[in-house]
Amino acid sequence: MPQARLYIVSTPIGNLDDITLRALETLKKVDFIACEDTEHSLKLLNHYGIKKPLISYWSEKEKVRAEEIIEKIHSGHSVALITDAGTPGISDPGAVVIGRAIEEEIELIPIPGPTALITALSISGLNTEEFTFIGFLPVKQSQRRKKLLELSSEKRTLVFYEAPHRIMQSLDDMLEVFGDRRVCVARELTKMFEEVLRGKLSEVIEKLENSKIAGEYVIVVEGASESVQSVEEALKEVKELMKKGKGRKEAVKIVSELYNLSKKELYEKSLKMDNIE
């Protein structure tokens, strides 16, 4: 029998056959299973004939249920922590429970498994040597664009999660802020209606406009080129000169000559920067 520990168990992101043998063995042997949503988790557990007492720690319940989970472990019980799909705490609930367990010096045992970000990255066709996982972007457009602007000079491949009702807005904002970079957009990974679109941002946006928007999305975006980084650095210089009292045109003229960039392009991008901020 497992000792009184907290097991962090990754579960399938779609296809139930993707669960590991070790995850199944752990779920069968623990005393309790803490899950995000009991109804959703029961589909997986019933599929494999696993019957255990469940503790739901969904959303606002997480802080309260974290204490209940900690108490059970201190009482000598073993608990497996799962989410609806993927790994607890990775753009999913679970971080509060994990944090409390660490504070209480409870041993954590990771049981790795599927994760949507690595699955999408592996089939993206983009650079996988270095990447940055962002997760979900802010809901408000102004905050979303500000975040994208912060990431616009990042050379590493960028990986995002997005909900179906915001996928088009986020991609439109990426095109506006990043320019027409290469992108891979994957939805419903490992599920019946799995779909993967690759191409320039403008091309993928056009494809999505003519297709059904549904399911959870992973967006993998090409990192910034050296020329993009030069523009971003130049924009910072323009901003600093304007803070010191220079007019926009004068600041752009000085910086464009310094960086050997088009004055017109730099001026237009400086206006967009103001709108985003």
N, C-alpha and C positions, 0 to 999 in steps of 0.2 A: 504493500500500500504506500502511496506517496506520503512523504512527511508533511508536517504543517508548514507549507510554503505557499507562495502565490505563483501560479504557473501562467505565463503570458502566452496564450495559444493563438496562433494565426489560423484563420479559417478561410475557406474558398471565397473568391471574389465573385463567383458566379457558378461555374460548373462544380457540383458537389464531389465529383471524382478527384478534384485537385487537393483534397485534404491529405496530410501525410500520415503514415502509419503511427508515428510517434504522437501526433496530435490526437488520433483516435484512442490510442492506448491511455494517454493522459486523461482525456475526457471520461473514459470508462472507469478510471480508478479514483479520481478525486471525490471528495465528499460533497462539494457544492460547485456549481457553475454560475459565475457572475456574467450576465449578458446585457447587451445594450437594449434589445427588445426581445422579450420572451417568445412572442408569436413567431418572429422571424427565425430565431435560433432553434425553435422546436422543429422546423422543417429539416434542418441539418441533423439534429439529434435523433429525431424519429426515423430519418432515412437510414441511420446506422444502428438503430435499436438501443440508443443510450437514454437511460432514464435516471435523472439526477435532480435533486432540489435546485431550483433556479432562483437567482437573486437579480432583479432588474435594477440597473444603475443608470437608466436612461436620463439624459439631459439634466434638469434641475435636481433630480434625485441623487446625482453622483456623489455630492459631498456627504449627504446623510448615509447613503448606502456604503460609502467607503469605510465609515466607522463600523458598520455592521460586519463588513467583510474582514476588517482588521481584527475585530473581536472574535470572530469565528476561528481565524488562524491562531490567535493567542490561546484559544481554548483547545488547540490541538487538531483542528480540522484543516484539510487541504482544499484550496480553492483554485479553480481555473478561471481566468479572465478572458472573455472573448468579446468580439463586436459582431455586428451584422455581417461584415465582410472585411477580410484583410487582417491587419495587425493592430491591436489595441494601442491607442495613443498616437497613431500616425494619421493625422487629419480625421480622427475618430475619437469618441469618448475613451476613457481609460487612464488618461494622464493623472487625474486627481487620485484615483485608487493607487496607481503605481507610486506616485509621490508620497502618499501617506505610508505605504508599505516600506519605502526606503527610510522615512523618518523613524519608523518603529523598528528598524533594523531587521525586517523580515526578509528572508532569502527569496530572491526572484529567479525563476527558472524560465528562460525564453524557449518557446517551441516555435521555430520559424516556419514560414510557409508563404503562400502567394501574397503578392502586393501589386496593386494596379499600376503604381508608378514605374516599377522595374519591368513589368510585363509590357507596358506601352513603350518604354525606352528601348527595350530589346528589339522591337520591330519597327522602330521609327526611321531607321536609315540615317539618323543624325549622329553626331559625335557622342560616344558613350564613355570616353575615357575620363572626362570631367563633366559633372552636371550639378545643377542646383535645383533642389525640390522646394517649391514655393507653397504648394497646397492650394487652398481656395483664395482667390483675390477678394478684396473688399466689395461689398454689395453696392455701395454708392459709387456712381461713375466718377465723381471728382477724386475720391480716395483711391479708386481703382487705377485711374490714369496717373495719379501721383506715384503710386507703387510701381507701375510699369515704367515710368520715367526714371525712377531710381535703379531699375534693372536694365535700362536700355543700353548701357555700355558693358554689361556683363558678358565676358567672352565664353563662359561655360554654357552648355545646353541648359535650357530652362524647362522645368516640368511643372504643370499646373493641374489642379482638379477643377472642374466646373459643373454646375447644375444645368439641366436642360433649358430652364427658362432664362438663363443668363449667357448661354454659350455664344450666341450671335453678338451680343453687346461686347463681351470680352474680346472676341476675335476682331471685331471692328476697332476696338480701342488699341489692340496690339498692332494692327495694321497702321493706325494713325501714329502711334508712338514709336514702334520699332522699325517701320518701313516694311516692304514686301519680302520678308524673310521666308526661308523654308520652314515648314511646319508639318507635324503629324498629329492628326486628331483621331482618337480612338474612343469608341463608345461600346458599352455593354460587353466588355472584354470577357472572354470565355463563356459567354451566354449564347442563346440561340440566335439573337439578332446582332451579333458582333459585327462591327463595321470599322474599317480603318481607312482614313483619307490622308493622302500625302500630296505635297505640292507647295507652291507659294501661298502665303496667307490669302491673297486675293482670289486665287483659284479654289482654295478649300472653302472660303466663304461663299463663293458662287455655287459650289456643289451642295453645300448645306442649305442654301436658300431654296434649292429644288428637291430637298429630301425631307423625310420625317424627322423632326427633332424629338428625341425621347431617350431616356436612360441617362446614366452617369457618364461624364466625359473626362478623358485625360488629354491634355494639350502639351505636346512636346515641341518647343520652339528653338530654332537655331540660335546660337550665341552671336554676339556682336562681332563684326569684322573690325580690323584695325582702323579702317576709314571711319566707321561709325564711332569708334572710341575717340578719334580725333575731333569729330564734330561735337561730341558730348563735352570734351575738355574745352573746346572753343566756346561753347555756350556758357560754361561756368565762368570763363574769362570775361565774356560780354556782360554777364550779370554783375560780376565784381566791379567792372569799370563803370557800369550804370549806377551802382551803389555809391561810387565815389564822385558822382555828379556828371559823368559823361552822358551825352545824348545817345539814343539807341543807334542812330546812323553812324555817328562818330566811333562808338565802341565797336560796332560791327566792322567798320573800315579798318580799324587798327588790328583787330584780332584776325580778320580774314587774310590780311597780308602776312601776319605772323605765322598762321597755320597753312597758308597757301590754299585757302578755300574760296568758293564762290561767295561773293558778298550778298547776292540775291538769295541764295539758298540759306545762308547763315541768318540773314535778316528774317526770312519767313519762319525758320525754325525757332528763332528767339521769340517771335510772336506766339507761336504754338505753346512754347514753354510757359509763357505768361498765362495763357488760357488754362493750362493744366494746373498750374499752381494756384 
